[in-house]
Amino acid sequence: MKTNTLLIMTALALASCGKSPEAAKTVETPAAPKPAAVSDSKIEAEISSALTPPEPTVSAADEALKSEADSIISQYPGKTATELLNTPEVKDKLAVAMKKLGNDPVLLKRVNSTVDLAAQIKGLDGAAKLDLDMKGYDQARTSRMLQSVLSEEPQRIVDFLVSEIGEAAPDLSYGGLERAPNGVAIVPNTLPAPAAAAAPTDPE
């Protein structure tokens, strides 16, 4: 009798909620949907996207510098990158930029540290220096070099030099080249020996 009473109370409670006992049995927390299978090509595309650096933003000032550099290159066909540094449009700005660089010990240290690191990778002992031959530059590299000079910003010149040294490092070390294809060579910094002091003459 007690069991029947419980069953009736349960049925009434369900009826008051508008659900039948059969419906109560089916009311359960829905299972989470299975995630859709991701294709291998999509995974590879996402990995490639994550590893690809974003395109650098180009400001109006950068565009103006590139336009100026390309104009100078067009104005002096046949001149090497080294020769272009001596043109009237460039040499004064180079002098200004180098003066600023000479007064910035932090930037100078960055260049020297990069040269020292490249020298260690190459296996050189002692002091080293950068020997940069720009005669073989193509137009794109010449333009980048000129842009750094025309900006009169020593930071841009240092960025250019450090980038060139970094690009050359594998060729100078693992490749065993004395000069990398981009014209960079790291050589011993041999300072000239001081002039010998004149020998004292014997008094007569």
C-alpha positions in Angstrom: 0.0 0.0 0.0 2.8 2.4 0.8 4.5 1.6 -2.5 1.3 2.3 -4.4 0.9 5.7 -2.6 4.5 6.7 -3.5 3.8 5.8 -7.2 0.6 7.8 -7.2 2.3 10.8 -5.6 5.1 10.6 -8.2 2.6 10.4 -11.0 0.7 13.5 -9.7 3.9 15.5 -9.3 4.8 14.7 -12.9 1.4 15.5 -14.1 1.4 18.9 -12.4 4.6 19.7 -14.3 2.9 18.5 -17.6 5.2 15.5 -18.0 4.4 11.9 -18.0 6.6 9.3 -16.2 7.8 8.1 -19.6 8.9 11.7 -20.4 10.7 12.0 -17.1 12.8 9.0 -18.0 14.0 10.7 -21.2 14.9 14.1 -19.6 18.7 13.9 -19.3 21.5 16.3 -19.8 22.3 16.2 -23.5 25.7 14.9 -24.4 28.2 17.4 -25.8 28.3 17.2 -29.5 31.3 15.6 -31.0 33.8 18.0 -32.5 33.9 18.0 -36.2 36.9 16.4 -37.7 39.6 18.9 -38.8 41.3 18.1 -42.1 45.1 17.8 -42.2 45.2 20.5 -44.9 43.4 22.9 -42.5 45.8 22.1 -39.7 48.8 22.6 -41.9 47.4 26.0 -43.1 46.9 27.2 -39.5 50.4 26.1 -38.5 51.8 27.9 -41.6 49.8 31.0 -40.7 51.1 31.0 -37.1 54.7 30.6 -38.2 54.6 33.3 -40.9 55.5 36.8 -39.6 53.0 39.5 -40.4 53.7 41.8 -43.2 55.5 44.9 -41.9 53.5 48.0 -42.1 54.9 50.6 -44.4 54.4 54.2 -43.4 54.2 57.2 -45.7 57.7 58.2 -44.6 59.0 54.8 -45.6 57.3 55.0 -48.9 58.9 58.5 -49.5 62.4 57.2 -48.7 62.0 54.2 -51.0 60.8 56.5 -53.8 63.7 58.8 -53.2 66.2 56.0 -53.2 64.8 54.4 -56.3 64.9 57.8 -58.0 68.6 58.2 -57.2 69.4 54.7 -58.6 67.5 55.6 -61.8 69.3 58.9 -62.0 72.8 57.2 -61.9 72.5 54.1 -64.0 75.6 51.9 -63.8 76.8 53.3 -60.5 77.5 50.8 -57.8 76.0 51.2 -54.3 79.4 52.4 -53.1 79.5 55.0 -55.8 76.0 56.2 -55.0 77.1 57.1 -51.5 79.3 59.8 -53.0 76.6 61.4 -55.1 75.5 65.0 -54.1 72.0 63.6 -53.1 73.5 61.1 -50.6 76.9 62.1 -49.3 75.8 65.0 -47.1 73.0 62.9 -45.5 75.5 60.1 -45.0 77.8 62.6 -43.2 75.0 63.7 -40.9 73.9 60.1 -40.1 77.5 59.0 -39.4 78.1 61.9 -37.1 74.9 61.0 -35.1 76.1 57.4 -35.0 79.5 58.4 -33.7 77.8 60.1 -30.8 75.6 57.1 -29.9 77.6 54.6 -27.9 74.7 52.2 -27.5 74.2 51.9 -31.3 78.0 51.6 -31.8 78.1 48.8 -29.2 75.3 47.0 -31.0 77.3 46.9 -34.3 80.5 45.9 -32.6 78.8 43.2 -30.6 77.3 41.8 -33.8 80.7 41.8 -35.5 82.3 40.1 -32.5 79.6 37.4 -32.5 80.0 36.8 -36.2 83.8 36.6 -35.7 83.3 34.0 -33.0 81.0 31.9 -35.2 83.6 32.1 -37.9 86.3 31.0 -35.5 88.4 34.2 -35.5 90.6 35.0 -32.5 91.2 38.5 -31.3 89.6 41.7 -32.5 87.6 41.7 -35.7 86.0 44.3 -38.0 83.4 44.5 -40.7 84.6 44.6 -44.3 81.6 45.5 -46.4 81.9 45.3 -50.2 78.7 46.9 -51.7 79.8 46.8 -55.4 77.8 43.7 -56.1 74.5 44.9 -54.6 71.4 44.4 -56.7 68.9 47.2 -57.0 66.7 46.0 -54.1 69.6 45.8 -51.6 71.0 49.1 -52.9 67.6 50.7 -52.4 67.4 49.4 -48.8 70.9 50.7 -48.1 70.1 54.1 -49.5 66.9 54.4 -47.6 68.8 53.8 -44.3 71.2 56.6 -45.2 68.7 59.1 -46.6 66.7 58.8 -43.4 69.7 60.3 -41.5 68.7 58.0 -38.6 71.6 56.0 -37.3 69.2 53.4 -35.9 68.2 52.5 -39.4 71.8 52.3 -40.6 72.6 50.0 -37.7 69.5 47.9 -38.4 70.7 47.5 -42.0 74.2 46.5 -41.1 73.1 44.1 -38.4 70.7 42.5 -40.8 73.5 42.1 -43.4 75.9 40.5 -40.9 73.2 38.1 -39.7 72.4 37.1 -43.3 76.1 36.5 -44.0 76.9 34.5 -40.8 75.9 31.0 -42.1 78.0 31.5 -45.2 81.0 32.7 -43.3 80.9 29.9 -40.7 79.3 26.7 -42.0 79.9 27.7 -45.7 83.5 28.5 -45.0 83.4 31.6 -47.3 85.8 34.5 -46.8 83.1 36.9 -48.1 79.4 36.2 -48.2 77.3 36.7 -51.3 75.9 39.9 -49.9 79.4 41.4 -49.7 80.0 40.9 -45.9 83.4 39.8 -44.7 84.5 39.6 -41.0 88.3 40.1 -40.9 90.9 40.5 -38.1 91.2 44.0 -37.0 95.0 44.4 -37.3 96.0 47.9 -36.2 99.2 49.3 -37.6 102.1 48.9 -35.4 103.2 52.2 -33.7 106.2 53.9 -35.3 109.4 52.9 -33.6 111.0 55.6 -31.5 114.1 57.1 -33.0 117.2 55.6 -31.5 119.2 58.0 -29.4 122.3 59.2 -31.0 125.6 58.7 -29.2 127.2 61.9 -28.1 130.4 62.6 -29.8 
